[in-house]
Amino acid sequence: MSTTLGVPTPDPAAYMLRAAAHDAGRAYKRDLLDQLDVRAGHTVLDVGCGPGADLPSLAERAGASGTVIGVDRDPDMLAAARARTERLAGVTVVEGDAHDLPVERGTVDRARADRVLMHVDVPADVLAQLRRATRPGARIALAEPDWDTLVVDADDLETSRAFTRFTVSRAVRNATVGRRLARLTEAAGFTVEAVWATTPVFRDLRDADHSLGLGRNMRRAVEAGFVAEERGREWFASLAEGPFFASFTLVSVVATRKP
C-alpha cells in the first residue's frame, strides 16, 4: 500500500517522547509518579526507560542522595537517555534486558515499568525480575494498555473493529496485558495497593495516526488479509472527513513487595 495511508513509521525515540508529551500521556505519568512515592535517598529503577523522558522527574524526587537507574536494551534509546541525563548527578543509564535486570538483588526502593510488558517475551518473568531487584516493602508502579479496548470512530464500524482485531492479534505482542496486570503483579509476590484506568482520548487525526499507528497498521492489516485494500483506504480517508475520535484504556497498578 502507498505510504500516503498514514504517516511513515516514526523514529522510536521521537515517537516515545511525543507520546509522553501528549496531554493524556502527561496526566497518567504524573499520577503514576505520585503513586510511586519516590523520596530523597531512594534507589529508583526505570525498566525500559526508552529515551529517558521520565528519568529527570525521578531524579528530582530522589534528590542528591538518591540513585536513579535507567535500563533499556535499544542502543538508540540508550544514547538518547544518556544525552538527556548527562548533567544529572545520580542518574545511570545501563544496557540490559527486562528479563535479566542488571541490578543487585534487593537493592531497589522504587521501580517502574511504563508500557514495557506489552512488548516483552514473558511479562510474568519480568515481574519476577522486579521482585528480585526490590527490597521487601519496596514499591513498584506499572502501566499497560489493553489494546482490545481500542476504538476508532468511523461509519465503517466493521473495519474499525477489524483494525482493533489486527492490533490485538498481530501488531502488539501482549496486547491485553493491561487487564491482567493486577493479577500478574500479585502472582509475582507483590501486594497490589491501587489499580486505576485512564482513557486517553485523541481528537486530532495526525496525533492519533502518530501515536496509534492508524495508517501504518492498516497497511499491515491489509497485507495480513484482515481488511480488503480498497476498504482500508476508504476507512482511513474517512477519518479526516469530520470530527475525529479514538481512545483506548490504559491500566495502572501500584504495588509493594511482600517480604
N, C-alpha and C positions, 0 to 999 in steps of 0.2 A: 504494500500500500504506500501511497505517497506520504512524504513527511509533512505535507500540508494538513494531515489529520493529526492535529495536536502539536505541541512544542516538541523539539528534539529532546532526547534523553539528557537531563541536566548533569552538570558536574556534581558528583556525590557530595562533596563538602559544601558547595554553594547551595545545593538542594536542602541539606540539613540546617544550614544557617538561616535560610529563608523560612523554612518550616518553623524554626524556633522563634522567628520574629513575627510570625502571624499572630493576630490577636488571640486566637484560640490557643496557640502554642504558648504564648506568654502566660496566659491565665492558668493553664493546668501545671505548667512548670513552676510557677510561683507557689501554687498550692502544694505541690509535691515537695518543694524545698522547705516550705514552712513546716509541713508534717514530719519531714526527716529530722528536724530539730538539731541541726549541726551547731555545736558550741565550741568556744575557744579551746584549743588544745586537742581537739579530736583528730583522729586519723580517719580520713574520708576516702572512699573508693568509688570511682565513677567507671562502671563497667560498660564498655562500648562508648567511650567518650566522644567518638567522632572528631569533628574539627575543634572541639574544646569549648563549645558555646556556653556550657554551664560551669566550667572549671573556675572562672573568676568569681562567680557568686558563691561557690562552695568555699573558695579560698578566703573570701571576705568574712564569712561566718566562722571558719576555723581559726582565723586570726594568725598572728605572727608565731604563736606557739604550736599551731596545728600543722598537719600534713595532708595534702590532697594528692591522690594518685589517680591519674587517668590511664585507662588501659584500652587499647584498640589493636587490631591486627592489620589494618589497612595502612600502607606506607603513606599515602596521600593524606589520610585523616591525621596520622601521627604528625606529619610535617606541619599541617595547619594548626593542630592543637599546640605544638611546641612554639610556633611563631606567635600564637595568641597569648601564651602564658610565659614567654621568656623573661619578662620583667617581674613576675610574681614569685616572691620567695616562698618556699614551702610546697610548690607545685612540681610534681614529677610526672612526665608522660612516658609510658613504657609500652613496648610492643608485647602483646600477649593475646591468648585466646580465652574467651569466656569459659570454655570447658576446662581450662588449666590455668587459673589465675596466678600471675607471678607475684604473689604476696605470701608472707609467712602465715602459718596457721594462727588464728586467734589474735590478730593484731589490729583489726579494723573496728572502729567505733560506729561508723555510719557508712552505708553503701547504697548505691542507687544503680538501677538499670532502666533506662528510658527507651522504650521501643527497640529493645535488643532481642528479647526472647522470641519474637516473631520470626527472626532471621536465623537462629542457631539450629544446630542439628537436633539437640535433645534439651528442651527447656528444663526438665527436672534435674539434669546433670549440672546445668549452670547454677540452679538454685542450691544444689548440694555444695558447689564450689563457694557460693556466698556464705553458706553455713560454716564451711571450713575456715574461711578467711576472717569471719567476725568473732568478736568476744561474746561470751554469754551476756545477754541483756542488750547487745548492740541492736541498732535499728536499721532496717532497710526500707527503701522506697522503690516501687516498681510501677511502670505504666506501660500498658499494651493496648493496641486497638483490637476490636473484634470486627474484622472486615465483612463478616456475614451481615452486619448492620448497615453497610454502605448503601445509601440511597442517592440516586441522581434523578431529579425531576425531568421528565420528558413525556411527550404524548405517547411515544412508543414505549410503553411500560415493559413489555416483554424483552426488548433489547436492553433496557436498563437492568432488568433482572438477570439477563444473560451476562452482562458486564460484571455484575457482582458475583455471579457463579464462577466466572473465569478468575476473578481476583482471588476468590477463596480457594479454588481448586488448583490453580496453576501459578498465579502471579506472586503469592506470598507463601512462604514455607509453612509457617504455623499461624494461619490466618485467623483462627478463633481462639488463640491463647488468652485473649483478654478475659473471656468468660470463665476460663479455667484458672485464672491467676491466683485467686484466694485459696482454692483447693490445693493447687500445686505448692503454694507457699507453706501452708500448714503441713503438708506431707513431707516437706524438706526439713522440718524441725523448727519452724517459727510460729509464734503466736500472732495471728492477724489482729491488728488494733483498729484498722479503719479500711473501708472499701468504699469508693465512690466512683461515679461515672460522669464523664464530661462528654458533651456532644458538640464537637467543632462544627460550625456552620460556615459554608462557603457561599457567598453571593456573587462573587466575581469569577467568571469563567476562566480567565487566564490564571488566576491564583489556583483555582481548583485543578486546572489542567497540569500545572506545575507540581502541585502537592500530591494529587491523587493519580496522576498519570492517565488521565481520561483518554487522550489521543493515542499515546504510545501503547497503552494496554489494550485499547480497542483494536489497534493494528495486530497485536499479538493474539487477541481473541478471534479475529478473523482468520489469521494464519492457522490457529488451532481448531478451526471449524465450529466455534461456539456461535458465531454470527456470520451471516452472509455479507460479502464485501459491500454491496450497494446499500444494504440496510445499515451497516456500521457507519458508512459515510453520511447517510441521511440523518442518522441519530446524532452524530457529533455536530453536524451542521445545524441541526435544530436547536442545540443548546444555546446558540448565540442569538436566537430569534426573539427572545423575550427575557423577563426577569429570570435569573439563574438561581438554582438552589441545589446544594448537595450537602450531605452530612454523614457522619458515622459515629459510633460510640467508642470512647477511649476509657478503659478501666484502670484505676489507680489503686494500689494496695500499699499500706504501711504496716510493717510487722516487726516484732522483736524476736531475737534469737533466744530459744529456750536453752537452759543450762545443759 
